[in-house]
């Protein structure tokens, strides 16, 4: 196949908000620190964990310990508290008929693989680039370029689907096409600041249909 489609994970294919919020709460509670409001945590979902903790006021020297505590709890609850977003499975199944598929996420690759296997989607993907696979995560181009290299496909034949401007900016930086979905953590207004209005869709299935039609 000469077409490739890269998917973000949280907010694009899956909803693990409950597990994320709970794990942040456990981490802050473990260090006897005030737990940030849910809305303050969700506005940062999609960023690397270390950046999220920094944005939530954790000191630089304490971030690694907070991340470790977060991951310990997240691993315990993530399967039972993560669901596929509406039409996500249908989107991946349809896309697999026309393209090579990849996941490019700031989530830890270990957890990403575990969840995709649990939700019955991992078999559809030819590559998975997680946080630990790159030095510079999205919005840098590095994770997208790494996925392209592993897929051995030209950037002119590759698309990225994501729910935040970080996904769209990473795609642009790597020189590939992109579409945005409003099923995740960024508002349509925010997505308009980095995307063409015509390439913002309600969910991933609509985005995949657009890509197939465009290609």
C-alpha positions in Angstrom: 0.0 0.0 0.0 1.2 3.5 -0.8 -1.0 5.3 1.7 -0.3 5.5 5.4 -2.5 6.9 8.2 -1.1 7.8 11.6 -3.4 8.0 14.6 -3.0 9.8 17.9 -4.4 7.7 20.8 -6.1 9.6 23.7 -9.0 11.6 22.4 -8.7 10.2 18.9 -9.2 6.4 19.3 -9.6 5.9 23.1 -11.0 7.6 26.1 -8.9 6.9 29.2 -9.9 10.2 31.0 -11.1 8.4 34.1 -7.9 6.4 34.5 -5.7 9.5 33.8 -7.6 11.7 36.3 -7.5 9.0 39.0 -3.8 8.3 38.5 -3.0 12.0 38.8 -5.0 12.1 42.0 -3.2 9.1 43.5 0.2 10.6 42.6 -0.6 13.9 44.2 -2.2 12.3 47.3 0.8 10.0 47.7 3.0 13.1 48.2 0.4 14.8 50.4 -0.2 17.5 47.9 -3.5 19.1 46.8 -5.1 17.3 43.9 -5.7 19.7 41.0 -9.3 20.1 39.7 -10.3 17.7 36.9 -10.6 20.4 34.3 -7.1 21.6 35.0 -5.7 18.1 34.4 -7.8 17.4 31.2 -6.7 20.6 29.5 -3.2 19.2 29.5 -3.9 15.7 28.3 -1.9 14.9 25.2 1.3 16.4 26.6 4.0 14.1 28.0 3.5 13.3 31.7 6.5 15.2 32.8 5.2 18.3 31.1 1.7 17.8 32.6 3.1 17.5 36.1 5.2 20.6 35.6 2.2 22.5 34.3 0.3 21.4 37.4 2.9 23.0 39.7 5.2 20.1 40.6 8.8 21.1 41.1 11.3 19.9 38.6 13.1 17.7 41.1 9.9 15.9 42.1 8.5 15.3 38.6 10.1 11.9 38.1 8.8 10.5 41.4 5.3 11.8 40.6 5.5 10.1 37.1 6.5 6.8 38.7 3.6 6.9 41.2 1.2 7.8 38.3 2.4 4.9 36.1 2.1 2.4 39.0 -1.6 3.2 39.5 -2.4 3.8 35.8 -1.2 0.3 35.0 -3.6 -1.2 37.5 -6.7 0.7 36.4 -6.2 1.6 32.7 -7.8 -1.5 31.1 -11.0 -1.3 33.1 -11.2 2.5 32.8 -10.5 2.9 29.1 -13.0 2.6 26.3 -12.9 3.1 22.6 -14.4 6.3 21.3 -17.5 6.1 19.2 -16.7 4.7 15.7 -13.0 4.3 16.5 -13.0 0.6 15.7 -14.9 1.1 12.5 -12.4 3.8 11.5 -9.4 1.6 12.1 -11.0 -1.3 10.3 -11.9 0.8 7.3 -8.5 2.5 7.2 -6.7 -0.8 7.3 -8.2 -1.8 3.9 -6.6 1.2 2.2 -3.5 2.1 4.2 -0.6 1.1 6.4 -1.5 2.2 9.9 0.5 3.6 12.8 0.0 5.1 16.2 2.0 8.2 17.2 1.3 9.2 20.8 2.9 10.9 23.8 1.5 8.1 26.0 4.1 5.5 27.1 4.4 2.9 24.3 4.1 0.0 26.9 0.6 1.3 28.0 -0.4 2.1 24.5 0.3 -1.5 23.3 -1.4 -3.0 26.3 -4.6 -0.9 25.8 -4.7 -1.5 22.0 -4.4 -5.2 22.6 -7.1 -5.1 25.3 -9.4 -3.2 23.0 -8.8 -5.5 20.0 -7.0 -3.0 17.8 -3.3 -3.6 18.1 -3.2 -6.1 15.2 -4.2 -3.4 12.7 -1.1 -1.3 13.3 2.3 -1.6 11.6 4.1 0.7 13.9 3.6 2.4 17.3 5.7 5.3 18.4 5.4 6.1 22.1 6.9 8.7 24.4 10.0 6.6 25.2 10.8 6.2 21.5 11.7 9.8 20.9 13.7 12.6 22.4 11.3 15.3 21.3 7.6 14.4 21.4 4.8 16.1 19.5 4.5 18.9 18.4 8.0 18.2 17.2 8.2 16.3 13.9 10.5 13.5 15.4 7.8 10.9 16.3 6.0 11.3 12.9 9.3 11.1 11.0 10.3 8.0 13.0 6.9 6.4 12.1 7.4 7.2 8.4 10.9 5.6 8.4 9.5 2.4 10.1 6.7 2.3 7.6 9.1 3.0 4.7 6.6 5.3 3.0 6.9 8.7 1.4 5.6 11.7 3.4 3.4 12.8 0.4 1.4 9.6 1.0 0.9 10.0 4.8 -1.8 11.5 6.9 -2.0 12.2 10.7 -5.3 12.2 12.6 -5.4 13.8 16.0 -7.5 15.7 18.5 -5.1 18.5 19.5 -3.0 21.1 17.8 0.1 19.2 18.9 -0.9 16.4 16.5 -1.5 18.8 13.6 1.6 20.8 14.2 3.8 17.7 14.4 2.3 16.6 11.0 3.0 20.0 9.5 6.5 20.0 10.8 7.1 16.5 9.3 5.6 17.6 6.0 2.6 15.3 5.9 -1.1 15.9 5.6 -3.4 16.1 8.7 -7.0 16.1 9.9 -8.3 17.0 13.3 -11.2 15.4 15.3 -13.3 17.2 17.9 -13.9 13.9 19.9 -11.0 14.6 22.3 -9.5 17.3 24.5 -9.3 20.4 22.2 -12.2 22.6 21.4 -13.2 23.2 17.8 -12.2 26.8 18.3 -8.7 25.7 19.3 -8.4 23.3 16.4 -9.3 26.0 14.0 -6.2 27.9 15.1 -4.0 25.1 13.6 -6.3 23.4 11.1 -8.2 24.1 8.0 -12.0 24.2 8.9 -12.6 21.7 6.1 -10.3 19.1 7.8 -12.0 19.1 11.3 -14.3 16.2 11.8 -16.6 14.9 14.6 -14.8 11.6 14.9 -12.1 9.5 13.5 -14.4 7.5 11.1 -15.4 10.8 9.3 -11.7 11.7 9.1 -10.7 8.3 7.6 -13.5 8.6 5.0 -12.2 12.0 4.1 -8.6 10.8 3.7 -9.7 7.8 1.5 -11.8 10.1 -0.7 -9.0 12.7 -1.0 -6.4 10.1 -1.8 
